[in-house]
Amino acid sequence: MSHKAVFIDRDGVINNDEGHYYIHKVKDFKLNDGIIEGLKKLQDAGYKLFVITNQGGVAKGEYSEDDVERIHGHFLQIMFDNDIRITDIYYCPHHDSLEACDCRKPQPGMILQAIDEHQIDASKAYLIGDSERDIQAGEAAGLKQCFLIDKNTSILPVVDTIIKQ
């Protein structure tokens, strides 16, 4: 059986990254308006939810993978408290200025891994991102549609579009 899914970028889409180049402390992790309501609607419509995020600050030594895991644990707890289940979180700890990889967006590696590991039907999968490289990754992975939103704005209009399809 193959599942439908929505892939969501983290910084700037799920959480507000205004004033921060990297979000790596729990105290700086603030959800954007509409995230809880939007993810709930997608979940209720039967979509599996995935977070895909570039975390190049790890490769640059700005913060550690433990810091990334701490933020993701904090995020998953908030989701759990709101009865939202995130199927999986994928992050790329590399940075193209230091080493090439196939997981850092715009490469589709994280999305392809999720499709493979969770039996996702790409023709029933969407992506919500706030940068051109998010969109390029989703298109390279063959997703049905990719939505580019303005940084730190609500995903609700896009969620409604996805659910109506």
C-alpha positions as CSV (number, residue, x, y, z in Angstrom):
1,M,0.0,0.0,0.0
2,S,1.3,3.4,-0.8
3,H,0.4,6.5,1.2
4,K,-0.2,10.2,0.5
5,A,2.1,12.6,2.2
6,V,3.1,16.3,2.7
7,F,6.7,17.2,3.1
8,I,7.3,20.4,5.0
9,D,10.4,22.5,5.4
10,R,11.3,23.5,9.0
11,D,12.8,26.9,9.5
12,G,10.6,29.6,8.0
13,V,7.7,27.3,7.4
14,I,7.0,25.3,10.6
15,N,8.9,27.7,12.9
16,N,9.7,31.4,12.7
17,D,13.3,32.1,11.9
18,E,13.2,35.9,11.8
19,G,16.4,37.4,13.2
20,H,18.2,34.0,13.3
21,Y,20.5,32.6,10.7
22,Y,20.3,29.2,12.4
23,I,17.7,28.0,14.9
24,H,19.5,25.6,17.2
25,K,18.2,26.5,20.7
26,V,14.8,25.3,22.0
27,K,14.2,28.8,23.4
28,D,14.4,30.3,19.9
29,F,12.0,27.7,18.4
30,K,8.6,29.4,17.9
31,L,5.9,27.9,15.8
32,N,4.5,30.0,12.9
33,D,0.8,30.9,13.0
34,G,-1.5,28.2,11.6
35,I,1.0,25.4,11.9
36,I,-0.9,23.3,14.5
37,E,-4.2,23.9,12.7
38,G,-2.7,23.2,9.3
39,L,-0.9,20.0,10.3
40,K,-4.1,18.8,12.0
41,K,-6.1,19.4,8.9
42,L,-3.6,17.5,6.8
43,Q,-3.5,14.6,9.2
44,D,-7.3,14.4,9.4
45,A,-7.4,14.3,5.6
46,G,-5.1,11.2,5.7
47,Y,-1.7,12.7,4.9
48,K,1.5,11.4,6.4
49,L,3.5,14.3,7.6
50,F,7.3,14.7,7.1
51,V,9.7,17.4,8.0
52,I,12.7,17.9,5.7
53,T,15.3,20.4,6.7
54,N,18.8,21.5,5.8
55,Q,20.9,21.9,8.9
56,G,24.2,23.1,7.4
57,G,25.2,24.7,10.7
58,V,26.2,21.3,11.9
59,A,28.9,20.9,9.2
60,K,30.0,24.5,9.9
61,G,30.4,23.7,13.6
62,E,27.8,26.3,14.7
63,Y,25.8,23.7,16.6
64,S,25.7,19.9,17.0
65,E,23.4,17.1,15.8
66,D,22.4,16.8,19.5
67,D,21.1,20.4,19.3
68,V,19.1,19.5,16.2
69,E,17.7,16.4,17.9
70,R,16.8,18.5,21.0
71,I,14.8,20.9,18.9
72,H,13.1,18.1,17.0
73,G,12.2,16.4,20.3
74,H,10.7,19.7,21.6
75,F,8.7,20.0,18.3
76,L,7.5,16.4,18.4
77,Q,6.3,16.9,22.0
78,I,4.3,20.0,21.0
79,M,2.8,18.0,18.2
80,F,2.0,15.0,20.5
81,D,0.3,17.4,22.9
82,N,-1.9,18.6,20.0
83,D,-2.7,15.0,18.8
84,I,-0.5,15.4,15.7
85,R,1.7,12.6,14.6
86,I,4.7,13.6,12.5
87,T,5.7,10.4,10.6
88,D,9.4,11.3,10.4
89,I,11.9,14.1,10.4
90,Y,14.8,14.1,7.9
91,Y,17.7,16.5,8.2
92,C,20.9,17.1,6.3
93,P,23.8,18.0,8.5
94,H,26.1,18.8,5.5
95,H,26.9,22.1,3.9
96,D,27.8,22.4,0.2
97,S,30.6,24.8,0.9
98,L,32.3,22.0,2.8
99,E,31.2,18.7,1.2
100,A,28.8,17.6,-1.5
101,C,26.0,15.2,-0.6
102,D,22.7,14.1,-2.1
103,C,20.6,15.0,0.8
104,R,21.0,18.8,1.1
105,K,18.1,20.5,-0.7
106,P,17.9,21.2,-3.7
107,Q,19.0,17.6,-3.9
108,P,16.0,15.3,-3.4
109,G,17.8,12.7,-1.2
110,M,15.8,13.3,2.0
111,I,12.5,13.1,0.1
112,L,13.5,10.0,-1.9
113,Q,14.6,8.3,1.4
114,A,11.2,9.1,3.0
115,I,9.3,7.8,-0.1
116,D,11.3,4.6,0.0
117,E,11.2,4.0,3.8
118,H,7.5,4.9,4.2
119,Q,5.9,3.6,1.0
120,I,4.8,7.1,-0.2
121,D,3.2,7.6,-3.5
122,A,5.0,10.6,-5.0
123,S,1.9,11.2,-7.3
124,K,-0.1,11.8,-4.1
125,A,2.6,13.8,-2.3
126,Y,3.1,17.6,-1.8
127,L,5.8,19.9,-0.5
128,I,5.5,23.2,1.4
129,G,8.6,25.2,1.4
130,D,9.8,28.8,1.7
131,S,12.8,28.7,-0.7
132,E,13.5,27.8,-4.3
133,R,15.7,25.0,-3.2
134,D,12.8,23.4,-1.3
135,I,10.7,23.5,-4.5
136,Q,13.6,22.1,-6.6
137,A,14.0,19.2,-4.3
138,G,10.3,18.3,-4.4
139,E,10.2,18.6,-8.2
140,A,13.4,16.4,-8.5
141,A,11.7,13.8,-6.3
142,G,8.7,13.8,-8.6
143,L,6.1,15.0,-6.2
144,K,2.6,16.0,-7.4
145,Q,2.9,19.6,-6.5
146,C,5.2,21.9,-4.5
147,F,4.1,25.1,-2.9
148,L,6.4,28.1,-2.2
149,I,5.2,30.3,0.6
150,D,6.6,33.5,2.0
151,K,8.9,32.9,5.0
152,N,7.1,32.9,8.4
153,T,3.6,33.0,7.1
154,S,0.7,30.6,7.7
155,I,0.5,27.4,5.7
156,L,-3.3,27.3,6.0
157,P,-4.1,28.6,2.5
158,V,-1.8,26.0,1.0
159,V,-3.3,23.3,3.3
160,D,-6.8,24.1,2.1
161,T,-5.6,23.9,-1.6
162,I,-4.0,20.5,-1.0
163,I,-7.1,19.1,0.8
164,K,-9.4,20.3,-2.0
165,Q,-7.4,18.3,-4.7
